[in-house]
Amino acid sequence: MTDTAQWVGIDVSKAHLDVMVLPGEQTWQFRNDATGHTSLVERLREVAPERVVLEASGGYEAMLVAALACAELPVVVVNPRQVRDFAKATGQLAKTDQLDARMLAYFGQVLKPELRALPDAMTQQLSALLTRRRQLVEMLTAERNRLMTAAVQNAPQPLRDQLGTHIDWLQHQVQVLDRELDDQLRSSPIWREKENLLRGIKGVGPILSATLLAEVPELGLLDRRQIAKLVGVAPLNQDSGKHIGKRTIWGGRAAVRAVLYMAALSAKRYNPRLRDLYQRLVAAGKPRKVALVACMRKLLIICNAVLRTHQPWRTETA
């Protein structure tokens, strides 16, 4: 890298793209549509930046990211919370589109976020299916709670029948989505290989394997510490001076963590490596929840290692 390296930040809104190039502080603005994306790609090719940094913006950035990736530009989509924390740390409290673009470029220049492969079309399809499945499961839970309340309050039978019918329909829809997820995975030889490797691990079922493949495209590309931190199962220090605080997990990908939690509940009984880990930690006086989080982390690390090595899981080498 030379002193002439260029760093680009893009603030994305529904209508416009505000662009800042450092260190020269060039500013551009383009429309957030296909024509604007084409014009921006042409300008960025002239600049040849080290990184093009933008925030996840509720979907407004999706087409732009695709255009930049197709043009083989070094685009990185970062977590908005990280950028805001970075801005506060540098004393930048004001917020405008142009200031946000500058801060994104500065974020890239200072922290140099790692480039990662973007999810392909199938990954995005799977992600959409999983999002819909989570929505259905949430509705199913809510309806079951309403049915319990109706029974306790001795609500009219027609009302309870209606709730029961809706619960049956939601359960059927979840089953349909599960089959569709499985079909999507098995339609590609590459995805089938990855799924078979993951499903060979005791404790990894169809929902966890689909979630990992769709929501964690970095799986198998990072080391054990990086993947644990990415998902949010790495214990983070809370120390200051002489005070030694509790290690906690936070951030990362909450949807993945929720599925991983349910899988670990089962895996700690049937996967010998996780069962031994859980029992050892509990015997040492660790709270059961802490032991379970350790099992979540271990299960994720095993999945990561299996995809990285392309070797089936074996108990003795996990």
C-alpha positions as a Markdown table, in Angstrom:
| # | Residue | x | y | z |
|---|---|---|---|---|
| 1 | Met | 0.0 | 0.0 | 0.0 |
| 2 | Thr | 1.3 | 3.5 | -0.9 |
| 3 | Asp | 0.7 | 6.9 | 0.5 |
| 4 | Thr | -1.5 | 7.6 | -2.5 |
| 5 | Ala | -4.1 | 5.0 | -1.5 |
| 6 | Gln | -7.7 | 6.2 | -1.9 |
| 7 | Trp | -10.5 | 5.4 | 0.6 |
| 8 | Val | -14.1 | 5.9 | -0.4 |
| 9 | Gly | -17.1 | 6.3 | 1.8 |
| 10 | Ile | -20.7 | 6.2 | 0.5 |
| 11 | Asp | -23.7 | 7.3 | 2.5 |
| 12 | Val | -26.8 | 5.6 | 1.1 |
| 13 | Ser | -30.3 | 6.9 | 1.2 |
| 14 | Lys | -33.4 | 6.0 | -0.8 |
| 15 | Ala | -32.9 | 8.6 | -3.4 |
| 16 | His | -29.2 | 9.6 | -3.4 |
| 17 | Leu | -25.6 | 8.3 | -2.9 |
| 18 | Asp | -23.3 | 10.8 | -1.2 |
| 19 | Val | -19.6 | 9.9 | -1.8 |
| 20 | Met | -16.4 | 11.1 | -0.2 |
| 21 | Val | -12.9 | 10.2 | -1.3 |
| 22 | Leu | -10.0 | 10.5 | 1.1 |
| 23 | Pro | -7.4 | 11.9 | 1.4 |
| 24 | Gly | -8.3 | 14.4 | -1.2 |
| 25 | Glu | -11.8 | 15.0 | 0.1 |
| 26 | Gln | -13.5 | 14.8 | -3.3 |
| 27 | Thr | -17.3 | 14.8 | -2.9 |
| 28 | Trp | -19.7 | 13.4 | -5.4 |
| 29 | Gln | -23.5 | 12.7 | -5.5 |
| 30 | Phe | -25.3 | 10.2 | -7.6 |
| 31 | Arg | -28.9 | 9.0 | -7.8 |
| 32 | Asn | -29.5 | 5.7 | -6.1 |
| 33 | Asp | -30.7 | 4.0 | -9.3 |
| 34 | Ala | -29.2 | 1.9 | -12.1 |
| 35 | Thr | -28.0 | 5.0 | -14.0 |
| 36 | Gly | -26.4 | 6.5 | -10.9 |
| 37 | His | -24.7 | 3.1 | -10.0 |
| 38 | Thr | -23.2 | 2.9 | -13.5 |
| 39 | Ser | -21.8 | 6.5 | -13.3 |
| 40 | Leu | -20.4 | 5.8 | -9.8 |
| 41 | Val | -18.7 | 2.6 | -10.9 |
| 42 | Glu | -17.0 | 4.5 | -13.8 |
| 43 | Arg | -15.7 | 7.2 | -11.4 |
| 44 | Leu | -14.5 | 4.6 | -8.9 |
| 45 | Arg | -12.6 | 2.7 | -11.5 |
| 46 | Glu | -10.6 | 5.9 | -12.3 |
| 47 | Val | -9.9 | 6.3 | -8.5 |
| 48 | Ala | -8.9 | 2.6 | -8.0 |
| 49 | Pro | -9.7 | 2.7 | -4.2 |
| 50 | Glu | -8.3 | 0.4 | -1.5 |
| 51 | Arg | -11.8 | 0.1 | 0.0 |
| 52 | Val | -15.3 | 1.3 | -0.8 |
| 53 | Val | -17.1 | 1.4 | 2.6 |
| 54 | Leu | -20.8 | 1.8 | 3.1 |
| 55 | Glu | -23.3 | 0.9 | 5.9 |
| 56 | Ala | -26.2 | -1.6 | 5.8 |
| 57 | Ser | -29.1 | 0.7 | 5.1 |
| 58 | Gly | -32.3 | -1.4 | 5.3 |
| 59 | Gly | -31.9 | -2.8 | 1.8 |
| 60 | Tyr | -31.4 | 0.6 | 0.0 |
| 61 | Glu | -27.7 | -0.5 | -0.5 |
| 62 | Ala | -28.4 | -3.9 | -2.0 |
| 63 | Met | -28.4 | -3.0 | -5.7 |
| 64 | Leu | -25.4 | -0.7 | -5.3 |
| 65 | Val | -23.4 | -3.4 | -3.6 |
| 66 | Ala | -24.2 | -5.8 | -6.4 |
| 67 | Ala | -23.1 | -3.3 | -9.0 |
| 68 | Leu | -19.8 | -2.6 | -7.2 |
| 69 | Ala | -19.1 | -6.3 | -6.7 |
| 70 | Cys | -19.8 | -7.1 | -10.3 |
| 71 | Ala | -17.3 | -4.4 | -11.2 |
| 72 | Glu | -14.8 | -6.1 | -8.9 |
| 73 | Leu | -14.4 | -3.0 | -6.8 |
| 74 | Pro | -13.3 | -3.7 | -3.1 |
| 75 | Val | -16.7 | -3.0 | -1.4 |
| 76 | Val | -17.2 | -3.6 | 2.3 |
| 77 | Val | -20.6 | -3.3 | 4.0 |
| 78 | Val | -20.1 | -2.4 | 7.7 |
| 79 | Asn | -22.3 | -2.4 | 10.7 |
| 80 | Pro | -23.9 | 1.0 | 11.3 |
| 81 | Arg | -23.3 | 0.7 | 15.1 |
| 82 | Gln | -19.6 | 0.2 | 14.6 |
| 83 | Val | -19.4 | 3.4 | 12.5 |
| 84 | Arg | -21.4 | 5.4 | 15.0 |
| 85 | Asp | -19.1 | 4.2 | 17.8 |
| 86 | Phe | -16.1 | 5.1 | 15.7 |
| 87 | Ala | -17.5 | 8.5 | 15.0 |
| 88 | Lys | -18.1 | 9.2 | 18.7 |
| 89 | Ala | -14.6 | 8.0 | 19.6 |
| 90 | Thr | -13.2 | 10.6 | 17.1 |
| 91 | Gly | -15.4 | 13.4 | 18.5 |
| 92 | Gln | -17.6 | 13.6 | 15.4 |
| 93 | Leu | -21.1 | 14.0 | 16.9 |
| 94 | Ala | -22.8 | 16.0 | 14.1 |
| 95 | Lys | -24.6 | 14.0 | 11.4 |
| 96 | Thr | -25.2 | 14.9 | 7.8 |
| 97 | Asp | -25.1 | 12.8 | 4.6 |
| 98 | Gln | -21.7 | 14.3 | 3.6 |
| 99 | Leu | -20.3 | 14.0 | 7.1 |
| 100 | Asp | -21.5 | 10.3 | 7.2 |
| 101 | Ala | -19.8 | 9.6 | 3.9 |
| 102 | Arg | -16.5 | 11.2 | 5.2 |
| 103 | Met | -16.7 | 9.2 | 8.4 |
| 104 | Leu | -17.2 | 6.0 | 6.4 |
| 105 | Ala | -14.1 | 6.7 | 4.3 |
| 106 | Tyr | -12.1 | 7.6 | 7.4 |
| 107 | Phe | -13.4 | 4.4 | 9.1 |
| 108 | Gly | -12.0 | 2.4 | 6.1 |
| 109 | Gln | -8.7 | 4.3 | 6.1 |
| 110 | Val | -8.0 | 3.7 | 9.8 |
| 111 | Leu | -9.5 | 0.3 | 10.4 |
| 112 | Lys | -9.1 | -1.2 | 7.0 |
| 113 | Pro | -12.0 | -3.7 | 7.3 |
| 114 | Glu | -11.4 | -7.1 | 5.8 |
| 115 | Leu | -12.8 | -7.9 | 2.4 |
| 116 | Arg | -15.2 | -10.8 | 2.4 |
| 117 | Ala | -17.0 | -12.6 | -0.4 |
| 118 | Leu | -20.6 | -11.5 | -0.8 |
| 119 | Pro | -23.5 | -14.0 | -0.7 |
| 120 | Asp | -24.4 | -15.4 | -4.1 |
| 121 | Ala | -28.0 | -15.4 | -5.4 |
| 122 | Met | -28.8 | -18.7 | -3.8 |
| 123 | Thr | -27.5 | -17.5 | -0.4 |
| 124 | Gln | -29.8 | -14.4 | -0.6 |
| 125 | Gln | -32.7 | -16.7 | -1.6 |
| 126 | Leu | -32.1 | -18.9 | 1.5 |
| 127 | Ser | -31.7 | -15.8 | 3.7 |
| 128 | Ala | -35.1 | -14.6 | 2.5 |
| 129 | Leu | -36.7 | -18.0 | 3.2 |
| 130 | Leu | -35.2 | -18.1 | 6.7 |
| 131 | Thr | -36.4 | -14.6 | 7.5 |
| 132 | Arg | -39.9 | -15.7 | 6.5 |
| 133 | Arg | -39.6 | -18.8 | 8.6 |
| 134 | Arg | -38.6 | -16.8 | 11.7 |
| 135 | Gln | -41.7 | -14.6 | 11.1 |
| 136 | Leu | -44.0 | -17.6 | 10.9 |
| 137 | Val | -42.5 | -19.1 | 14.1 |
| 138 | Glu | -43.0 | -15.8 | 15.9 |
| 139 | Met | -46.6 | -15.7 | 14.8 |
| 140 | Leu | -47.1 | -19.4 | 15.8 |
| 141 | Thr | -45.8 | -18.7 | 19.3 |
| 142 | Ala | -48.1 | -15.7 | 19.7 |
| 143 | Glu | -51.1 | -17.6 | 18.6 |
| 144 | Arg | -50.3 | -20.5 | 20.9 |
| 145 | Asn | -50.1 | -18.0 | 23.8 |
| 146 | Arg | -53.4 | -16.5 | 22.8 |
| 147 | Leu | -55.0 | -20.0 | 22.8 |
| 148 | Met | -53.7 | -20.7 | 26.3 |
| 149 | Thr | -55.1 | -17.4 | 27.5 |
| 150 | Ala | -58.4 | -18.1 | 25.8 |
| 151 | Ala | -58.6 | -21.5 | 27.5 |
| 152 | Val | -57.8 | -20.0 | 31.0 |
| 153 | Gln | -60.4 | -17.3 | 30.5 |
| 154 | Asn | -62.9 | -19.9 | 29.2 |
| 155 | Ala | -63.4 | -17.9 | 26.0 |
| 156 | Pro | -66.1 | -19.0 | 23.6 |
| 157 | Gln | -65.4 | -22.3 | 21.8 |
| 158 | Pro | -65.7 | -20.7 | 18.2 |
| 159 | Leu | -62.8 | -18.3 | 19.1 |
| 160 | Arg | -60.6 | -21.2 | 20.4 |
| 161 | Asp | -61.5 | -23.2 | 17.3 |
| 162 | Gln | -60.4 | -20.3 | 15.1 |
| 163 | Leu | -57.1 | -20.0 | 16.9 |
| 164 | Gly | -56.5 | -23.7 | 16.6 |
| 165 | Thr | -57.2 | -23.6 | 12.9 |
| 166 | His | -54.7 | -20.7 | 12.4 |
| 167 | Ile | -52.1 | -22.6 | 14.5 |
| 168 | Asp | -52.5 | -25.7 | 12.3 |
| 169 | Trp | -52.1 | -23.5 | 9.2 |
| 170 | Leu | -48.9 | -21.8 | 10.5 |
| 171 | Gln | -47.4 | -25.2 | 11.4 |
| 172 | His | -48.1 | -26.4 | 7.8 |
| 173 | Gln | -46.5 | -23.2 | 6.4 |
| 174 | Val | -43.3 | -23.8 | 8.5 |
| 175 | Gln | -43.2 | -27.4 | 7.2 |
| 176 | Val | -43.5 | -26.1 | 3.6 |
| 177 | Leu | -40.7 | -23.7 | 4.1 |
| 178 | Asp | -38.5 | -26.4 | 5.7 |
| 179 | Arg | -39.0 | -28.5 | 2.6 |
| 180 | Glu | -38.3 | -25.5 | 0.3 |
| 181 | Leu | -35.1 | -24.8 | 2.3 |
| 182 | Asp | -34.0 | -28.4 | 1.9 |
| 183 | Asp | -34.8 | -28.4 | -1.9 |
| 184 | Gln | -32.9 | -25.1 | -2.4 |
| 185 | Leu | -29.8 | -26.6 | -0.7 |
| 186 | Arg | -29.9 | -29.8 | -2.6 |
| 187 | Ser | -30.3 | -28.1 | -6.0 |
| 188 | Ser | -26.6 | -27.2 | -6.1 |
| 189 | Pro | -23.7 | -29.7 | -5.9 |
| 190 | Ile | -21.6 | -27.2 | -4.0 |
| 191 | Trp | -24.3 | -26.4 | -1.4 |
| 192 | Arg | -25.1 | -30.1 | -1.1 |
| 193 | Glu | -21.5 | -30.8 | -0.3 |
| 194 | Lys | -21.5 | -28.1 | 2.4 |
| 195 | Glu | -24.8 | -29.2 | 3.9 |
| 196 | Asn | -23.7 | -32.9 | 4.0 |
| 197 | Leu | -20.5 | -31.9 | 5.8 |
| 198 | Leu | -22.5 | -29.9 | 8.4 |
| 199 | Arg | -25.2 | -32.5 | 8.8 |
| 200 | Gly | -22.5 | -35.1 | 9.6 |
| 201 | Ile | -21.8 | -33.3 | 12.9 |
| 202 | Lys | -23.9 | -34.6 | 15.8 |
| 203 | Gly | -26.2 | -31.8 | 16.9 |
| 204 | Val | -26.4 | -30.0 | 13.5 |
| 205 | Gly | -29.9 | -30.4 | 12.1 |
| 206 | Pro | -31.5 | -29.0 | 8.9 |
| 207 | Ile | -32.4 | -25.6 | 10.4 |
| 208 | Leu | -29.0 | -24.9 | 11.8 |
| 209 | Ser | -27.2 | -26.0 | 8.6 |
| 210 | Ala | -29.5 | -23.9 | 6.4 |
| 211 | Thr | -29.1 | -20.9 | 8.8 |
| 212 | Leu | -25.3 | -21.2 | 8.8 |
| 213 | Leu | -25.0 | -21.5 | 5.0 |
| 214 | Ala | -27.4 | -18.6 | 4.4 |
| 215 | Glu | -26.5 | -16.2 | 7.1 |
| 216 | Val | -22.8 | -16.9 | 7.6 |
| 217 | Pro | -21.1 | -17.0 | 4.2 |
| 218 | Glu | -17.8 | -16.5 | 5.9 |
| 219 | Leu | -18.0 | -20.0 | 7.5 |
| 220 | Gly | -15.0 | -21.9 | 6.6 |
| 221 | Leu | -13.0 | -18.9 | 5.6 |
| 222 | Leu | -12.1 | -17.4 | 9.0 |
| 223 | Asp | -10.2 | -18.8 | 12.0 |
| 224 | Arg | -11.9 | -20.0 | 15.2 |
| 225 | Arg | -11.6 | -16.7 | 17.0 |
| 226 | Gln | -12.8 | -14.6 | 14.0 |
| 227 | Ile | -15.9 | -16.8 | 13.4 |
| 228 | Ala | -16.9 | -16.8 | 17.1 |
| 229 | Lys | -16.6 | -13.0 | 17.2 |
| 230 | Leu | -18.5 | -12.6 | 13.9 |
| 231 | Val | -21.5 | -14.5 | 15.1 |
| 232 | Gly | -21.3 | -13.1 | 18.7 |
| 233 | Val | -20.4 | -16.1 | 20.8 |
| 234 | Ala | -16.9 | -14.9 | 21.8 |
| 235 | Pro | -16.7 | -13.7 | 25.5 |
| 236 | Leu | -15.8 | -10.0 | 25.6 |
| 237 | Asn | -13.9 | -8.4 | 28.4 |
| 238 | Gln | -15.5 | -5.8 | 30.7 |
| 239 | Asp | -12.4 | -4.7 | 32.6 |
| 240 | Ser | -11.4 | -1.3 | 33.8 |
| 241 | Gly | -8.4 | -0.6 | 36.1 |
| 242 | Lys | -8.5 | -3.1 | 38.9 |
| 243 | His | -12.1 | -4.0 | 38.2 |
| 244 | Ile | -12.4 | -7.4 | 36.5 |
| 245 | Gly | -15.9 | -7.6 | 35.1 |
| 246 | Lys | -17.9 | -10.5 | 33.8 |
| 247 | Arg | -17.2 | -11.8 | 30.3 |
| 248 | Thr | -20.3 | -11.4 | 28.2 |
| 249 | Ile | -21.3 | -12.1 | 24.6 |
| 250 | Trp | -23.1 | -9.4 | 22.5 |
| 251 | Gly | -23.3 | -8.0 | 19.0 |
| 252 | Gly | -22.8 | -10.4 | 16.1 |
| 253 | Arg | -25.6 | -12.1 | 14.3 |
| 254 | Ala | -28.5 | -12.5 | 16.7 |
| 255 | Ala | -30.6 | -14.7 | 14.4 |
| 256 | Val | -27.8 | -17.2 | 13.9 |
| 257 | Arg | -27.1 | -17.2 | 17.7 |
| 258 | Ala | -30.8 | -18.0 | 18.4 |
| 259 | Val | -30.7 | -21.1 | 16.2 |
| 260 | Leu | -27.3 | -22.1 | 17.5 |
| 261 | Tyr | -28.6 | -21.9 | 21.1 |
| 262 | Met | -31.4 | -24.4 | 20.3 |
| 263 | Ala | -29.0 | -26.7 | 18.5 |
| 264 | Ala | -26.6 | -26.6 | 21.5 |
| 265 | Leu | -29.3 | -27.7 | 23.9 |
| 266 | Ser | -29.6 | -30.9 | 22.0 |
| 267 | Ala | -26.0 | -31.3 | 21.0 |
| 268 | Lys | -24.8 | -31.2 | 24.6 |
| 269 | Arg | -26.6 | -34.5 | 25.1 |
| 270 | Tyr | -25.7 | -36.3 | 21.9 |
| 271 | Asn | -22.4 | -34.9 | 20.7 |
| 272 | Pro | -19.7 | -36.5 | 22.9 |
| 273 | Arg | -17.3 | -33.6 | 22.6 |
| 274 | Leu | -19.9 | -31.0 | 23.7 |
| 275 | Arg | -21.3 | -33.3 | 26.4 |
| 276 | Asp | -17.9 | -33.7 | 27.9 |
| 277 | Leu | -17.3 | -29.9 | 27.7 |
| 278 | Tyr | -20.7 | -29.1 | 29.3 |
| 279 | Gln | -20.3 | -31.5 | 32.1 |
| 280 | Arg | -16.7 | -30.4 | 32.8 |
| 281 | Leu | -17.7 | -26.8 | 33.0 |
| 282 | Val | -20.7 | -27.4 | 35.3 |
| 283 | Ala | -18.6 | -29.7 | 37.5 |
| 284 | Ala | -16.1 | -26.8 | 37.8 |
| 285 | Gly | -18.8 | -24.5 | 39.2 |
| 286 | Lys | -19.7 | -22.6 | 36.0 |
| 287 | Pro | -23.3 | -21.5 | 35.6 |
| 288 | Arg | -25.2 | -23.8 | 33.2 |
| 289 | Lys | -25.9 | -20.9 | 30.9 |
| 290 | Val | -22.2 | -20.1 | 30.6 |
| 291 | Ala | -21.5 | -23.8 | 29.9 |
| 292 | Leu | -24.2 | -23.8 | 27.2 |
| 293 | Val | -22.7 | -20.7 | 25.6 |
| 294 | Ala | -19.4 | -22.5 | 25.5 |
| 295 | Cys | -21.1 | -25.4 | 23.7 |
| 296 | Met | -22.6 | -23.0 | 21.2 |
| 297 | Arg | -19.1 | -21.6 | 20.5 |
| 298 | Lys | -17.6 | -25.1 | 20.3 |
| 299 | Leu | -20.3 | -26.3 | 17.9 |
| 300 | Leu | -19.8 | -23.2 | 15.6 |
| 301 | Ile | -16.0 | -23.8 | 15.7 |
| 302 | Ile | -16.5 | -27.4 | 14.7 |
| 303 | Cys | -18.7 | -26.4 | 11.8 |
| 304 | Asn | -16.2 | -23.8 | 10.7 |
| 305 | Ala | -13.3 | -26.4 | 10.8 |
| 306 | Val | -15.3 | -28.9 | 8.8 |
| 307 | Leu | -16.0 | -26.5 | 6.0 |
| 308 | Arg | -12.5 | -25.1 | 6.1 |
| 309 | Thr | -10.8 | -28.5 | 5.7 |
| 310 | His | -13.6 | -30.1 | 3.6 |
| 311 | Gln | -13.2 | -33.2 | 5.8 |
| 312 | Pro | -16.2 | -35.0 | 7.5 |
| 313 | Trp | -16.5 | -34.5 | 11.3 |
| 314 | Arg | -14.9 | -37.2 | 13.5 |
| 315 | Thr | -15.4 | -37.3 | 17.2 |
| 316 | Glu | -11.7 | -37.9 | 18.0 |
| 317 | Thr | -10.5 | -35.0 | 15.9 |
| 318 | Ala | -13.3 | -32.4 | 16.5 |
